[in-house]
Amino acid sequence: MSSSIQVDNAAELGVDAEAIQAFFAEHWKRRIALEVPSFYRWQFTQAPANAGLDRCCVVLDDREILGVMGLNERPFQLGGSARSGAELTTWIVKEGAQGRGVGKQILSYLQGQYDVLLGMGITAAALPLYRSRGFAYLRQIPRFVRVFDAGAIGPYARIDRLAEILIARHRDPSFPAYRAESRPVPDLAPNAERMQAGFNLFVRDVEHLRWRYQEHPVFSYRAFQIEGEGSGVGIVLRVDDVEGMRVVHILDCFGDEGDMPAALGFIEEFCRDEGAHVVDFYCTTPRISRHFCYRGWFSVENDEFFRFAHLFHPPELREPPTTSLAYWSRDEMPALMDVGQMYVTKQDLDLDRPTATTYEARAGQGEAV
């Protein structure tokens, strides 16, 4: 690396958002929402822990951008204590700079700044660098799918005979009684706070939940408090209509583990009332996902007789039909590597990002998006 190389966050380097957006537009293989100014602002400067500053890691060579790592600062609870964390979202090194150590410089800088780092969607080219820097790797973030109408999702699914049998077997499961109440998303924060002592997870406090869900520039989310016999579970979901399919995405399901069966009962009833054809949920910890599996949800990680689209605008059936995760901690790797304690969902790591086309179609109404 030459002596003119600088590595720091965009705010400290004085790199403006427009320059990074142009870099994304030039070097990403297809258009992404981060090219859109209003989405970029929401993602990287309006996030609560970023405090109005662009914390994306940038590598400059004489003011020329060589690489960028999209980044949101976000506190992480690890082993019951708060750590400085960051969500890594989009990593690009320009083609002409590859092989010059740019990626290594980025990861080295980030490991010097934060206690915990998580990123998803790890490419084959990036994986050796992550692993060489001490990151652990999960090839598939566990994803769970419940089918209500196999015919409607058929064009974007592979449903073998065994899957058909299991869909029929779990068509009308029984659930415990529950109470459900629609709530503003920030009101669910106490459910997340109760989980912090027993799970390793990004903090879901009032400010983060408000920003992530209520202030999202494109998607509309709905939140519910579900109570059975325990202290309750918070659920955040989104209904998506695409190519003749109605898909419900569960973004978050957190709270009292004893009320998870009640939460599943609510989810199923909600989906039937909404005319959903299918519902999905990403969740790393089996302490939560075991309740979904017991109620007949398919695991796309383990149930090879069922496959369903991973991307939706447009729908794409990829293999595997989920994404990957890389994770690192400065001094608590054994604790972080206990994936059974790690709660990561579609809410985290920009896993619910719209495409640029979707963003512009839904948000671009008179505003220069």
Steps between C-alpha positions, in 0.01 A plus 500: 500500500632843411568772756202697366252233614244612760257270680230643724128566513348727238426780747859518624640489147259763374364272228148606411210264445470588133851370433428169673166463321677556168758239600224247573332581169821451304637188665202292622384244247138615506315801630445512875297728724817653647537691174181690592581808714202484735550130572873551557423776750254281688738204503825668596443839661156477660567170680500584874853396595651670194388831654454678169848405373595268217698219665561297183862389478676652199844437352647795309810529286572866438124570546399225255263244654643149477252320723200548728345293777144609582464520876252579774623534855273308735554384860524123542416299812755222543507278806266739680712812452488781245769515230565743217365328191457562131279358227700452180270534203663557158867450414650609169861524383544645153628252248824687433586503872443130570815321608642814667392413854199732507269241654756413766538869585123536540461201732809596700363851552157369607651249741686786662182706540235254620461209741252302288454487121233313304441493126281294270510393136867396502630434149742221412762763418462676836480189720877427514568853617236486770628165625863613493401794722347271762132514399278196548268404215147366476432383145122526539305730729216266606176587326158351568200495266133414560292427190125574485445474121751284315342576163543876535871477579564214257677705229761612753532184709602137479255287692576129501249232594618490861451877527144460370428237766638718779311808381177303520587349837558840662214678328294564813715474813364586844652779708467627856275795569659843464429869516618720213520877483626722221770730638737772378830322439697690769256367761645153442843600636437345847464157337842541339655631821389186683694289247830682547614297799453165325594568137779661303334758278496853360314733734137563407428810707227758446713723277617217278155346460351838412766567236507148357126455463299820540742717303579254223477693172332223300355208690204506738525278805243386753575420863311295757528408865403135554438358846426147608577405858830687512628855470442517124666495161547786255446427131585728208396397150456625147250392233641485147298446182717388210429309177165367618635393839416649838804448722519590868851566627554467875775751576515447875352265758646567843406477864395235749593157358203351683266710286651391167224241434244777554696722260491224237125474543465871434728489195300218342167670567630832369624336180169325437303819565727690258472234230874429510629218284826459694688646798874496576729574793880519526637415845840370609412363843317166528370613839250706301481312169425163663146623562459574127636160396268321742202675342579378151720777359760377251868562565659596169833405655402141575184414303641447153161380373377861516646812344357850474612834353752695703473831311165643393537807278513317264455156662810282473538140612865477602703222656518514791175698544646710781822692560819471706642667809850598616554604860789609722563615854816660634519300823190280529509276194408179688185670631412649162558168325224342707247545220231354725522823699526733199177677401531635146190548283394672179489821702878498528784562255287667233345164411168668413640759257286592196645492152561834331205439268267417788618802693442742216162349415371528857679807631559719199182704504609849410818485708840487337579167663 
